[in-house]
Amino acid sequence: MSARGHRWASGPQPRRRPRPLAALTRSLLVATAFVLGGCGATEARPDHAVVPSSTRGEAGVWTATPEPVDVNDLDALARGTGSRADAQLRAGDAAWKAGDSAAAERAYGEAQRLAPNDPAPIVGIARARQAAAAVPTGFNSAPENATLRAVTAELRRAVAMDPSYAPAQLELGRALLVLGDGEGALSCLSKAVAMADRNAEAHSALGIAQLAMGQLRDAVKSLERAAALDPDRAERHENLGTALLLAQRTDDAIAALRRASMLAPDDAVVRSNLGAAYLASGQPTLAAVELQIAVARAPDVAAHHANLGQAKLLTGQLDAAATELGAAVKLDPKLTSAWLNLGNVLAKKDLYPDARKAYEAARALEPDDPTVRGALDDLDKLEKQQPKSKHGTSGRR
């Protein structure tokens, strides 16, 4: 998930940064960071609607009491009814915001005991358990996670209790994203947005689901809405910028990612994605500046080295490019494009046997990739044209 303190679930609770949702392009090998943040903790909400706030007593009977409730605030689970169950929901909300997931789960559990047919405590318990178990939060990043699967089953029960309860739809949608169920997530998150149109996190999560389902144009619209509603959070602009890169709107992507880097100048993934945008726009020198920062901030991330190696290759710094790309494949031997670019660098240095090894490593990962096959064909031609003395690892450097 997050060194930036930005999370999927509500409350200022530290989370790990999400895994990449997708690579932007094969050649750039970008670690795309779609980070879903808290459900509007900093969002201005001037509009309040009077809606029935529901409580269930020990007998599990609904009591509808008109209360001023902000329909766009999906963080708070307490409804202000004054019931004993609602008091426990309020205590759970306070513990969650304080980052105490254990205390939050206890309070939400007591609320569930008092109101067993209310979906709100189920949502709170789900949030607390995911935080306590450090469940990953990237798309398809934990499809077999036992905690998440158990939580998802409970969230389905919460949605069945009350399909119009937006926090349950949002939480279930985000859980399904992590499980890799883009279609199910899209259904839940579309409902959440319909019920809470001014909630930035709902729009952001919906945008991720739309990306997962290949609905790029709709995803950009959702992420634009999220950034407009929550303009001071770097993650909103970062998500938007990455989607714009996928849509090949490079200039707009650079603008969004520059905004993200201004809000989070020390964030390695933001700087890496901005560097990737510069690469996509044909500005490798500017890209290298951003990617150097990314590598310095997070030296153990293979994608940062791969992107920097790409920038160095494009600026003719072959030794530096070889170093970065070598570091990338050492950190992650499954990065096909890093192997491919490493082969390109070695071929330019006339180190043909080493280049072939890199290309063969890329082909082993993706045997049907036409780019890899083309690189090997080009290498065959080069080897036929050059004297044998230059074919070894001791050739011209």
N, C-alpha and C positions, 0 to 999 in steps of 0.2 A: 502494500500500500503505500509508514510515511514519515520521513524525516521532516516533513513540512507540517505535521500535526493535522493533516486533512484526512478525513475518514469516510468510509461508507456509512457506518452506523452513526447514530446521533450521539452527541456528547463529546467533550474534549478529551477523548481517550486515545493514548498513543496506539498506533497501528502500524503494521509493516506495509511497505509500499506494494501496490498491486503488481502482479506480473504483467508482462506485455499482453495486450489483446491481439495485436497483429503486427507484422513487419510492414513498414510503409512500402518499400520496394525491395526487390531482390538485391539490387546493387547497393542500396544504402544500408540495408540491414539495421534498421532503426529499432531500438527498444521503445515501442510506442507505449506510453504510460497513460492509459485511461484511468484516472483516479476518481473514484466516486466519493464525494465528501459528505460531511454531516448534513442532516436534513434541514438546512436553512438556519443554522444557529446564528448567523450574522445578517440574515436577510431582513430587510425592512418590511413590515407587514402593517400598513396603515388601515387595511380593510378587514373588518371583522364581521362575521355573519352570525345571526342568531339561529342556532340549529338545535335540535333536540340532543341533549347530552344524556347518554344512556347509562344507567347503573343496574346492577342486578344484586339483589340481596342474597342472604344465605340460601333462600329457596330457589334462586336462579331466575327470578322474575324481573323482566325489564321494567324500569320506571323512567319514562321520558320527562325530563325537566328542562324547560327552555333556559339555556345559559349562553352568554356571549362566548363563542368559541371561534378561534381563528382557524378556518378550514385549511389554511396553507401551512400551518405549523404542524409538521408530522413528527417532531421531536417529542413534544409533551404528550404523554399518554393519559395523565390525569385530566378530568373533565370539569373539575370545580363543582361537583354536585354536593359535597359535604358528607357523603356516605363513608363508612369505615373502609370499604374497598377503595374508594377514590383517594382517601388519605394515604393508603399504602402505595397506590400508584404515584402519588405526589412524592412520597419518600423514595420510591424507586427512581423516579425521574431525577431527583436531586442527587442521589448516589451515582447515577449514570453520568450526569454532567460533571461530577467530581472525579470521575475516573475509577470509581470503586465498583467493579462489576460484581464482586461477591455480595456486597451489601445490596446492590441493585437487584440481584436475583432473589435474595431473601425477601425483600419488600414486595417485589412483583409476585413471588410465590405466595405470600400471605394474601395479596389481593386476589389471586386466583382461588385460594381456599374460600375466601369470603364471597366471591362472585365467579363461580366455576363456568358460567356460560358467557362470560365477557371476553371478547378477543384481545382486549388491551393488555392484560397481564401476560398472555401468551407471547405477544410481540416483544414485550419487555424482557421476558425470560430468554427468548431467542437471541436478542441483541447481547444480553449479558453472557450467555454461554458461548457464543461465537467469539466474543472478545477474550474470555478466559482461556479458550482453547487456541487462541491465535490463529483462527481459520483464515487462510489466504483470501484475498478479495479481488483477484483478477479474473477475467472471463475464462471459464473452463480451467481454472487453476486448482480446483480441489474436487474433481468429480467423484472421488471415492472416499471423501472425508466422512468418517462416521458421525462426528458431531454435527456437521452440516446436514447430513442426510436426516438425522433425527430431528433437528430443528426444522427442516423443511417440511417434514410430515406434520409437525405441530402447527406450522404456519398455514399449511393447507387447511387444517382444522379451524384455525382462526378465520380464514377467509370464508369457509363454509358457514360459520356462525353468522357472519355479517359481511356479505360481499361489498357493501357500501362503506366499509371501514378502511379509509385510505392508508393508514400506517401499516395495516396487515398486507394490503396489496403491494405496497412499496417494499416491505421487508421480504415478502415471498419472491417478488420479482428480482431483487438483488441476490437472494440466495440461489435462485435458479440460474442467474448469470454465472455465478461461481461454479455451479454444477455443470455448466456448458449447455443448458437448455435455453437457447436463445428464443425459440418460439414461445415457450411458456412464459419466459421473462417478459417478452414483448406484450403478451396479453395482459399480464398483471400490471405492468408499468404504464400501459396506455390507460388503464382504468384509474391508476393513481393520479396521473396527470389530469384526467378529466375531472377528478374530484378536488385536486389541489393545484390549480393552474399556475399559481405564483410560487410554487415550491421549486427552488433551483435544483435540488438533488433529484427530485422526481424526473425533471426534464433531462438531467444529465444521465441518469441511469437508463432512461428510455432511449437516449441517443446511443448508448453503448449497445443496447439490445437491437436497435435498428441497424447498427454497423454489423453486428453478428449475423443478422439476417440478410445482409447485402443491400439494405435500403439506405444507400449513402446520402442521397439528397434529403430524405427525411431526417437522417441522423444529424446532418449539418444544421438543419433548422432547429432541432431539439437542443443541440449544444450551443447554438447562438442564443436561444432563449435562456438557457442556464447561465451563460456568461452575462447576459443583460440583467438578469435578476440578481446575480451575485458577482458584481464586477470587481470586487476587491480580493477575490480568491484566485490565486495563480492557477489552480487545477482546472478551473472552468475554462480559462483561456488556453491552457495546455491541451485539454481534450479537444476543444474546438480547432485549435491549430493543427493537431494531428489529423483530424477528420478532413480538414480543408486540404491537407497534403494528399490524402488518399483521393480526394476529389480533383486533384491536380490544379487547385486554385493556389498556386505557390505564393504569390504576393500577399494574398489575404492570410495565408498560413503564417508567413513571416511576421506580419503585423500582430497576429494573435499570440504567437510564441514570444515575440519581443515584449509584449505586455506581460506575459507570464514570467519572463526572466526579470523584468523590472520588479515584479511583486515578490519573486523568490530567486534572488540573484545567486544564492549558494546551492540551489537545487541542481544536482547533476543531470537528472533526466530531462528537466526543462532545457538546460543548456545543450544537451546532446540532441534533443529534438529540434531546437533552433538551428544547430549546426547542420542537421539533416535537411532542414528546409533551405538553408543556403546552398547546400550541395545540389538539391533538386533545381534550384534557380540558376545554377552555373556559376556560383560564387565560392569556389573552394577556399580562397584565402580567408574570407570572413568565416566560413565554416570551421576552418582549422582553429581560429581563435576561440570559438565557443566549445569546440570539442576538446581542446587542450584543458579548458576549465573542467569539463565533465570528467575527463580522465583523472585529473588531479583530485577532484572531489570523491570519485568512486573508482579507484584503480582496479577493482576486482570485477567490474562489469564488462563482459566481452564486447557487447555492442558498442560501447563508447570507443574502445580501441579500434574496432572494425570501421566505424565511421571516420575516426581520425586517420586511419590508414588510407581510407578512400580519398580523403582530402589531400593527404601528402602525395598520394599517387598522382592525383590530378594537377598538383603544382610541381610535379617533376622531382620531388624529394624521395628518391627511390629507397635509399637506405632507411630513412625514417619511416617510410611506408611499410617496408618489410618488417621493421621492428614492431610496429603497432599491429599489423595483421598477424604476425607470429604470436604476439601476446593474445590476440583475440581467439585464435584457434586453440591455443594452449588452455585458455580459460573455458572455452566451449568448443570442443571438436566437431560439433554438429552444425556449425554456422557455414552453410554452403557458400554463401557469397563471399565470406572472408577467405575461404580456401581459393575461390575463383580469383579474387583480387590479388591474393598472395601469389598465385600462379602468374598473373599478369605482370606483377612487379618482377618476379624472378625471370620471366621471359625477357623483359626489357633489359635486365642485367645480363642477358645471354647465358643464364644458368638453366639451360634447358632440361637436364635431368631432374633438377629440383622443381622446376616449374611443372614438369609432367607429374611428379608425385603430388603436388598440390591440386592439380586438375583432377587426377585420379581420385583423390580424397573427396573432391566435390562430386564427382560422378558416382562414387559409392553411396553418397547420401541421396542424390537425385539422379538416377541413371537416365531418366527420360528428359532431362532439362536440355533444351536445344542450345542454350548459351554455353553450357559446359561442353557439349559435343563440338560446337563451333570453335571454342578455344583450343580443344585438342587438335582439331583439323588445322587450325592456323599454326599451332606449334609444329605439327608434322611438316608443313611447308617451310617454316623457318629453319628447321633442322636440315632440310635438304639443301637450303640456300647457303648455309654457313659452313665454314671449314670445321672439321671434326675437332680441332684444337680448342674451339670455343664452346663445345658442347658440355664440357664437364663443369664440376663445381669450382674449378680453378680458372674459369673463363674470365673475360673482361668484366670489371666491376665499375 
